Amino acid sequence: MQDFADAFSLAAGLILSGDPELWAIVLLSLRVSMTAVIIAAMVGMPLGALLAVGRFPLRRLAIVLLNALMGLPPVVVGLLVYLMLSNAGPLGVLQLLYTPTAMIIAQVVLVVPIIAALTRQVIEDLDAEYSEQLRSFGVSRLAAVPTLLWDGRHSLVTALLAGFGRAIAEVGAVIIVGGNINHVTRVMTTAVALETSKGNLSLALALGAILLIIAIAINASVGLIGADRPQAAHA
């Protein structure tokens, strides 16, 4: 019991003292995941909006496929990205394997389906609500997308938060393409796994606590945004 008590005490000390190694890992994690979410949003939101308002053959199949991709196994994504970026792969010449960029690519692949699927649902609901009004003004389906995106901005923020939550908690894909290299590609999730296996519980607990705080903050933000939306609608 004393060992666990000491580990918790040391973990708190690492967080409060601003331990350079600890916060370097945290900052790298945030940088990688935030970059991945921004890129995923630039791809996923237009894709989701297109599926919501577009009318084209195989649209329903595309929606079913997109929803299925939300459950992509991270290790499979990591393996596919690894094969693409390895020296024998088509993108091997870029020498991106075992770099933060490789981890960003893997996270983008995982997050795009989440943001696209949630965006599609939001825009489809808004289009059903405002379609007649927009058509009466002579606005086509595609031209209405910016208006619908703006009107659904609160719901779309929750989509971004959901994507960020998936990215920041990812371990399988990033450890395959990043290699968990100290001071290069070691992020919170991979560091927790490594330090636990080494018996360094204090650092693992400190990183786990910060990761838990981030997860709680994300969920709380989603809840607050969801609670504010009815008030905004009545305003």
One Martini backbone bead per residue (centre of mass of N, CA, C, O) as a GRO file, in nm:
protein
  235
    1MET     BB    1   0.057   0.063  -0.019
    2GLN     BB    2   0.295   0.258   0.000
    3ASP     BB    3   0.369   0.259  -0.299
    4PHE     BB    4   0.105   0.390  -0.397
    5ALA     BB    5   0.124   0.644  -0.226
    6ASP     BB    6   0.392   0.740  -0.347
    7ALA     BB    7   0.297   0.757  -0.641
    8PHE     BB    8   0.079   0.972  -0.596
    9SER     BB    9   0.267   1.184  -0.475
   10LEU     BB   10   0.463   1.203  -0.717
   11ALA     BB   11   0.251   1.278  -0.929
   12ALA     BB   12   0.168   1.545  -0.802
   13GLY     BB   13   0.453   1.667  -0.813
   14LEU     BB   14   0.488   1.665  -1.120
   15ILE     BB   15   0.253   1.855  -1.183
   16LEU     BB   16   0.312   2.101  -0.983
   17SER     BB   17   0.630   2.139  -1.077
   18GLY     BB   18   0.665   2.117  -1.391
   19ASP     BB   19   0.767   1.877  -1.539
   20PRO     BB   20   0.927   1.861  -1.835
   21GLU     BB   21   0.861   1.573  -1.937
   22LEU     BB   22   0.561   1.575  -1.889
   23TRP     BB   23   0.486   1.845  -2.055
   24ALA     BB   24   0.602   1.751  -2.324
   25ILE     BB   25   0.399   1.524  -2.367
   26VAL     BB   26   0.141   1.690  -2.348
   27LEU     BB   27   0.201   1.898  -2.576
   28LEU     BB   28   0.233   1.690  -2.801
   29SER     BB   29  -0.048   1.573  -2.781
   30LEU     BB   30  -0.203   1.835  -2.840
   31ARG     BB   31  -0.074   1.904  -3.112
   32VAL     BB   32  -0.150   1.649  -3.266
   33SER     BB   33  -0.463   1.645  -3.212
   34MET     BB   34  -0.535   1.933  -3.308
   35THR     BB   35  -0.430   1.903  -3.594
   36ALA     BB   36  -0.605   1.660  -3.672
   37VAL     BB   37  -0.882   1.800  -3.626
   38ILE     BB   38  -0.852   2.030  -3.827
   39ILE     BB   39  -0.813   1.854  -4.076
   40ALA     BB   40  -1.070   1.681  -4.038
   41ALA     BB   41  -1.266   1.922  -4.061
   42MET     BB   42  -1.187   2.008  -4.355
   43VAL     BB   43  -1.301   1.726  -4.456
   44GLY     BB   44  -1.564   1.633  -4.292
   45MET     BB   45  -1.765   1.869  -4.324
   46PRO     BB   46  -1.803   1.876  -4.632
   47LEU     BB   47  -1.875   1.578  -4.656
   48GLY     BB   48  -2.125   1.581  -4.470
   49ALA     BB   49  -2.279   1.804  -4.626
   50LEU     BB   50  -2.296   1.656  -4.896
   51LEU     BB   51  -2.457   1.410  -4.785
   52ALA     BB   52  -2.701   1.582  -4.682
   53VAL     BB   53  -2.775   1.754  -4.969
   54GLY     BB   54  -2.720   1.545  -5.159
   55ARG     BB   55  -2.811   1.392  -5.490
   56PHE     BB   56  -2.702   1.059  -5.541
   57PRO     BB   57  -2.574   0.786  -5.624
   58LEU     BB   58  -2.515   0.590  -5.341
   59ARG     BB   59  -2.569   0.756  -5.082
   60ARG     BB   60  -2.657   0.545  -4.873
   61LEU     BB   61  -2.397   0.383  -4.890
   62ALA     BB   62  -2.209   0.611  -4.798
   63ILE     BB   63  -2.337   0.643  -4.517
   64VAL     BB   64  -2.292   0.356  -4.416
   65LEU     BB   65  -1.984   0.362  -4.449
   66LEU     BB   66  -1.928   0.601  -4.265
   67ASN     BB   67  -2.046   0.475  -4.008
   68ALA     BB   68  -1.853   0.231  -4.009
   69LEU     BB   69  -1.581   0.406  -3.987
   70MET     BB   70  -1.615   0.490  -3.685
   71GLY     BB   71  -1.508   0.174  -3.609
   72LEU     BB   72  -1.218   0.178  -3.652
   73PRO     BB   73  -0.940   0.007  -3.604
   74PRO     BB   74  -0.653   0.144  -3.495
   75VAL     BB   75  -0.444  -0.080  -3.576
   76VAL     BB   76  -0.524  -0.083  -3.873
   77VAL     BB   77  -0.458   0.207  -3.934
   78GLY     BB   78  -0.164   0.191  -3.849
   79LEU     BB   79  -0.083  -0.024  -4.057
   80LEU     BB   80  -0.162   0.132  -4.316
   81VAL     BB   81   0.016   0.379  -4.263
   82TYR     BB   82   0.279   0.226  -4.242
   83LEU     BB   83   0.276   0.111  -4.534
   84MET     BB   84   0.272   0.395  -4.671
   85LEU     BB   85   0.547   0.511  -4.504
   86SER     BB   86   0.730   0.316  -4.576
   87ASN     BB   87   0.993   0.244  -4.776
   88ALA     BB   88   0.794   0.047  -4.953
   89GLY     BB   89   0.605   0.268  -4.988
   90PRO     BB   90   0.454   0.534  -5.159
   91LEU     BB   91   0.559   0.744  -4.902
   92GLY     BB   92   0.863   0.684  -4.818
   93VAL     BB   93   1.018   0.938  -4.938
   94LEU     BB   94   0.919   1.134  -4.693
   95GLN     BB   95   1.000   1.035  -4.407
   96LEU     BB   96   0.744   0.996  -4.173
   97LEU     BB   97   0.821   0.783  -4.004
   98TYR     BB   98   0.845   0.845  -3.676
   99THR     BB   99   0.647   1.097  -3.658
  100PRO     BB  100   0.414   1.331  -3.590
  101THR     BB  101   0.288   1.321  -3.874
  102ALA     BB  102   0.204   1.023  -3.866
  103MET     BB  103   0.007   1.059  -3.627
  104ILE     BB  104  -0.176   1.262  -3.764
  105ILE     BB  105  -0.268   1.082  -3.995
  106ALA     BB  106  -0.398   0.860  -3.822
  107GLN     BB  107  -0.601   1.050  -3.677
  108VAL     BB  108  -0.747   1.154  -3.924
  109VAL     BB  109  -0.861   0.881  -4.016
  110LEU     BB  110  -1.031   0.845  -3.746
  111VAL     BB  111  -1.190   1.136  -3.739
  112VAL     BB  112  -1.339   1.195  -4.004
  113PRO     BB  113  -1.592   1.006  -3.971
  114ILE     BB  114  -1.703   1.147  -3.720
  115ILE     BB  115  -1.740   1.435  -3.829
  116ALA     BB  116  -1.901   1.362  -4.084
  117ALA     BB  117  -2.141   1.215  -3.950
  118LEU     BB  118  -2.229   1.447  -3.759
  119THR     BB  119  -2.264   1.660  -3.978
  120ARG     BB  120  -2.478   1.520  -4.145
  121GLN     BB  121  -2.697   1.515  -3.927
  122VAL     BB  122  -2.717   1.817  -3.877
  123ILE     BB  123  -2.771   1.915  -4.174
  124GLU     BB  124  -3.015   1.734  -4.232
  125ASP     BB  125  -3.200   1.852  -4.015
  126LEU     BB  126  -3.186   2.150  -4.113
  127ASP     BB  127  -3.282   2.102  -4.403
  128ALA     BB  128  -3.564   1.995  -4.322
  129GLU     BB  129  -3.647   2.266  -4.174
  130TYR     BB  130  -3.536   2.492  -4.418
  131SER     BB  131  -3.588   2.421  -4.718
  132GLU     BB  132  -3.842   2.584  -4.801
  133GLN     BB  133  -3.730   2.863  -4.731
  134LEU     BB  134  -3.478   2.854  -4.913
  135ARG     BB  135  -3.624   2.795  -5.182
  136SER     BB  136  -3.800   3.060  -5.178
  137PHE     BB  137  -3.511   3.224  -5.216
  138GLY     BB  138  -3.334   3.050  -5.431
  139VAL     BB  139  -3.179   2.827  -5.270
  140SER     BB  140  -2.971   2.594  -5.298
  141ARG     BB  141  -2.840   2.327  -5.154
  142LEU     BB  142  -2.538   2.409  -5.176
  143ALA     BB  143  -2.579   2.717  -5.098
  144ALA     BB  144  -2.691   2.636  -4.798
  145VAL     BB  145  -2.450   2.527  -4.636
  146PRO     BB  146  -2.332   2.776  -4.484
  147THR     BB  147  -2.594   2.833  -4.327
  148LEU     BB  148  -2.613   2.554  -4.186
  149LEU     BB  149  -2.340   2.562  -4.047
  150TRP     BB  150  -2.396   2.812  -3.877
  151ASP     BB  151  -2.657   2.709  -3.735
  152GLY     BB  152  -2.480   2.433  -3.642
  153ARG     BB  153  -2.225   2.516  -3.464
  154HIS     BB  154  -2.278   2.385  -3.188
  155SER     BB  155  -2.291   2.090  -3.289
  156LEU     BB  156  -2.008   2.099  -3.432
  157VAL     BB  157  -1.842   2.128  -3.176
  158THR     BB  158  -1.912   1.845  -3.070
  159ALA     BB  159  -1.773   1.701  -3.304
  160LEU     BB  160  -1.488   1.806  -3.241
  161LEU     BB  161  -1.474   1.693  -2.953
  162ALA     BB  162  -1.509   1.399  -3.032
  163GLY     BB  163  -1.255   1.389  -3.208
  164PHE     BB  164  -1.054   1.472  -2.987
  165GLY     BB  165  -1.113   1.239  -2.793
  166ARG     BB  166  -1.014   1.020  -2.989
  167ALA     BB  167  -0.726   1.127  -3.037
  168ILE     BB  168  -0.608   1.162  -2.739
  169ALA     BB  169  -0.676   0.836  -2.674
  170GLU     BB  170  -0.477   0.726  -2.866
  171VAL     BB  171  -0.254   0.422  -2.924
  172GLY     BB  172  -0.230   0.208  -3.150
  173ALA     BB  173  -0.156   0.385  -3.401
  174VAL     BB  174   0.075   0.573  -3.281
  175ILE     BB  175   0.274   0.341  -3.202
  176ILE     BB  176   0.322   0.238  -3.492
  177VAL     BB  177   0.401   0.525  -3.640
  178GLY     BB  178   0.583   0.654  -3.394
  179GLY     BB  179   0.739   0.450  -3.166
  180ASN     BB  180   0.780   0.591  -2.888
  181ILE     BB  181   0.979   0.841  -2.888
  182ASN     BB  182   1.177   1.015  -2.706
  183HIS     BB  183   1.111   1.352  -2.771
  184VAL     BB  184   0.917   1.286  -3.040
  185THR     BB  185   0.652   1.045  -3.004
  186ARG     BB  186   0.565   1.087  -2.704
  187VAL     BB  187   0.265   1.028  -2.560
  188MET     BB  188   0.042   0.977  -2.321
  189THR     BB  189  -0.055   0.688  -2.392
  190THR     BB  190   0.225   0.559  -2.452
  191ALA     BB  191   0.356   0.638  -2.182
  192VAL     BB  192   0.170   0.484  -1.993
  193ALA     BB  193   0.233   0.203  -2.106
  194LEU     BB  194   0.540   0.211  -2.059
  195GLU     BB  195   0.560   0.295  -1.754
  196THR     BB  196   0.397   0.059  -1.645
  197SER     BB  197   0.588  -0.168  -1.753
  198LYS     BB  198   0.837  -0.035  -1.579
  199GLY     BB  199   0.708   0.082  -1.291
  200ASN     BB  200   0.641   0.399  -1.344
  201LEU     BB  201   0.378   0.520  -1.176
  202SER     BB  202   0.402   0.826  -1.144
  203LEU     BB  203   0.400   0.909  -1.445
  204ALA     BB  204   0.149   0.749  -1.526
  205LEU     BB  205  -0.045   0.895  -1.328
  206ALA     BB  206  -0.002   1.183  -1.424
  207LEU     BB  207  -0.093   1.135  -1.716
  208GLY     BB  208  -0.369   1.009  -1.647
  209ALA     BB  209  -0.484   1.257  -1.502
  210ILE     BB  210  -0.469   1.453  -1.741
  211LEU     BB  211  -0.638   1.281  -1.935
  212LEU     BB  212  -0.892   1.281  -1.755
  213ILE     BB  213  -0.935   1.586  -1.749
  214ILE     BB  214  -0.974   1.617  -2.052
  215ALA     BB  215  -1.217   1.427  -2.079
  216ILE     BB  216  -1.403   1.581  -1.884
  217ALA     BB  217  -1.394   1.852  -2.033
  218ILE     BB  218  -1.519   1.752  -2.295
  219ASN     BB  219  -1.787   1.642  -2.177
  220ALA     BB  220  -1.872   1.908  -2.045
  221SER     BB  221  -1.880   2.078  -2.303
  222VAL     BB  222  -2.096   1.914  -2.447
  223GLY     BB  223  -2.313   1.955  -2.228
  224LEU     BB  224  -2.321   2.267  -2.235
  225ILE     BB  225  -2.389   2.301  -2.533
  226GLY     BB  226  -2.652   2.133  -2.523
  227ALA     BB  227  -2.791   2.321  -2.305
  228ASP     BB  228  -2.774   2.596  -2.481
  229ARG     BB  229  -2.943   2.543  -2.741
  230PRO     BB  230  -3.238   2.590  -2.644
  231GLN     BB  231  -3.187   2.886  -2.561
  232ALA     BB  232  -3.104   2.985  -2.844
  233ALA     BB  233  -3.376   2.911  -2.985
  234HIS     BB  234  -3.550   3.117  -2.792
  235ALA     BB  235  -3.390   3.395  -2.859
   0.00000   0.00000   0.00000
